[in-house]
Amino acid sequence: MTQSAPRSWRFLCGSAVILFLTVGCSDSPTEPHQGIVRPLTPPSSHALVSYFPPPESNGGWRKTTGATKIRSLGMEPTGLAALGSYAMALPAETYYTGVTGYSAKNKAVLVIKKGWIVGEYYNQSSARTAVYYLASNGKTFAMMLFGRLQLDYPSLGLDLNSRLYDERWLSAGFPLTDPRKADITTDHVFRHVSGLIPEVEATVAGGAVPGLTGWDFEPFTVGNDAEYPVSAPLYFDPGNPSTYTKGSSYSSVGFNHLSLLFKQVTGLEPSLYLRTGMLDQIGVGRMAYKLPQGMGGYVWATAGNGLASARDYARLAYLLLHEGNWAGKQIFTAEWIRQFTTNPGYPNISSNAQCLFGTQYPKDLYRIVGSGVNLGFIVPSLDLVATLNGRTRTRMRDEVTRTFLEKLFASVTQQYETCDGRVFNGTATATQSVTALTLINADTDQPILALTDGMTLRFADLPTRNLNVRAETSPSVVGSVRFGLDGQANYRTETSSPYALAGDSGGDYSAWTPALGAHALTATPYSGASGSGTAGTPLTVAFTAE
């Protein structure tokens, strides 16, 4: 691989390659392929609007605040406001990047439905134009850009099965510091099962750019950093993380190999290839980078050191929604990205194909995310993108994901099919009902009898006082069930089956004993989680305990 061209020439030449897609560079392994322009094809057969926002400098996203318009797009304004209020109240975590325009205190939420911003929330005026540290979202961007690289350099044959360590695109990794590195594929990297040093193994591997004393980006990435030899060996055989004893095999070092790969193939510093190959094509404005000492001429660490505005982050999520097609220009192919958006096992593009986020959400929902809980949700079947930016402790990621989704889908009024095949909203929701209330023996977790209106429960006739009540529903799985008891309209809400008045732990029912006297119990099904969405047909029974 020839690397003798001056850097200024390489940058200029590479820019011409990507912008005009007709001129090659002499230090690239193969001439770039001419750009592909295709008619807009809706992803996964879903009908998406053909609107694409101009750059923010030229007007940016279209937006509506009118309640009537928002409702016509299939969203409920009051629910969106509740989502925004929730996100703005999340606690901020101190985090330093050294980048102008960044503050860990800023927060932003955008909800984009059919190409319209229908919800846009900031916790302070500076947050609208601020940049946010996107962290491991950079890994998602690298996966997207890898698909762009396939179109630019088709003769290389790069795909999921390509060997990561190949001198055509990773000459810095030779000679190998561990012979097993020859078996690593790009799919292993994307799935975080490469065996390359996991983040839990050492502090220096705990992020995209640690910047510790003596750390040097390129040598450390390929295992040749004399100051930090921990990156030299593999920690498990590629594709076999079950042999690793320290838990998570998640590896930012593995993803940083793509920085080296992009640079060697294109002759461009990776952030410039990202800029010309993808960001400029979709109108992204400023992309800044956290740059500690030791980067050695690299700007973009593909494991994630980038910062962008909330509106531009949503723009990148919108490119995913349209599966790489931006106003007829194919940035990457739909086939490339569908490998990640429709299959489990990719931590940086987490699919709901197997109901990971809940049976009550669409199967085609997926999430992109970075530390600080900067996340985006994409739902092609609803033509929906929702993003959250700010800095919240990463340990809250699952909690925030759960609550954000609950509030987001409580705002959706358009009919959709859930992961388990049910239909929410529209006329189909009227068929949801609670059909029976079953008294449960909490000692054995077995049913005792059906609780019916006007019944008298005599403890002397029951096998135990440790009881519970289970709501039976039609269909058997609904979004949630809310119990009302003796004037407490929200005595308890259950989002997952079994729907139990006193709760359960994996089917192990908690004990509840009704007080002596008369009681009224109501159970109401809802189309959404936590009592959100549309209410179905409730069941009420009055009974007496003696």
C-alpha positions, 0 to 999 in steps of 0.5 A: 500500500503506497502511503507516500503522497503528501497529506494535503494531496491525499485529503484533496484527492479523497474529497474529490472522490467522494463529492464527485465520485468520478476521480480516483486517488493513486494511494487507494487500493482500488479506484472508488466506484461511481455513485449509485442513485436509485429511486426511493424504496420504502424500507421493509415495504413500509410507506415512508414520506419522501421528505428530506430536510435541507441542512440546518443552515438552509432552514432545516427540519420542517416542524409543526406545533399545531395539535390538529396537525400532530393528531393527523400524523398519528400522535397525541400532543399531550403525550408528547409533552409528557415525554419531553417533561420526563426527559428534561427532568433526568439527572445530569452527569458531569462529563468533560469533552473540551469541545466548545458548545458542549455542556453536560447540563444540556438536554434535548428530545426530538420526535419526528413523525412522517418527516415532521418534527412533532415534538421538540424539547430543550431544558435551556435555550443553549441546548437547541444549538449545542453539541452533544457527546454521542459516544458509542453512537459512533459505532453505529455511524461506523457500521453505516459508513462501512456500507458506504465503503462497500459502494465506493470500493466494490472490488475489495469485496468487503462484507460481514465475513471479511477478515479484519486483519488483512494487509490490504486494509489493516497493514498496521496490524502486521505482524500479528500480536496474537495468531488468532487475530487472523480469524476475526471477521468484521461481523465479530467486531460488530457483534462485540465477539472479536476477542479484542480487549473488552472494556471491562479488562482494563481502564485504558480500554474503557472508552473510545479515547481514554487519552492516558499518559503514553497512550497512542491510538493506532499502536494501542488499537492493533496491540503494538503500544509498548506502554500498554501491552494489554491490547496485544493478546486476544481475550477469547477465541473470536466468535466464542465469548462464552470462554471469557470469564469477566462478563461483557465482551464489549470492545471499543478497541475492536471498533477503533480498528475501523478508523485504521481501515477507513484511512488505509482504504480511502487515504483520508483521515476517517473523520474526513471520509465520514464527512464527505462520504455520509455527513455532507450527503445528508446535510449534517452541520458541525461534527466535533470530536473529543481529542485527547493526546495520543491520537497521532493524527487521527480525529475520528475514533470509530468507537465513538468520540464525536459530538453533534447537535440534537437535530443533526443526530436525528438526521442520522437516525432519519437516514437509518429510517430510510435505510441509506436512501437520501432523496434518491441517493444511496449512501449505503444499501438497504440490504446492508443495514437490514442485517443489523436492524432486523436481527438480534446480537448487535449491541449498537443497533439493538433490534426488537425482532425478538421482542427485546424491548417488549412484546407491546412494541413493533417488531421493526423497532430498533435502538441506537445508543451511546454512553450518557444515554444518548439514544435514538429509536427508529420505527419504519412501520410508523415512519417514526424517529425519536431521539434523546440527547444529554448526559445521564448516568449510563447505569440508568440506560435500561430504566430510561429506555423503558420509560422513554418507550412507554411515554413515546408509545403512549403518544402514538395513536396510529394503529400498529402491530406489536412484536407478538402480533397484536394490534394497538390503536384503531378499532382493533383495540376495542376487542381487548378485555378482561374476561375473568378474575382468578383467585390464586393460592400465593403459596403454591401459585395455583388457581383456587377459583374464579372470583365472581360478582357478589361472591363471599370468600370464607377464609375457613373454606380456603386453603390459605390466607396468602392470596392473589388475583390474576386478570385473564384477558382477551387476547391473552397478552395486552399492553397492561392491566390496571387494578382498582380496589375499593376506591383506589383507581390505580391500586396497581398496574401490571405491564407483563403477564401474569397480570396480578393484583399483588404482583409476582416475580417470574410467576411466583405470586406475592401474597395478599389478604383482603381485609374482612368486609365488602370489596370492589375490584376492577381490572382494565386492559390498556393497549400500552405499557403502564396503563397507557394507550387505549383502554379496553373493556374492564371487569368489575366484581364485588365480593365480601371476605369473612 
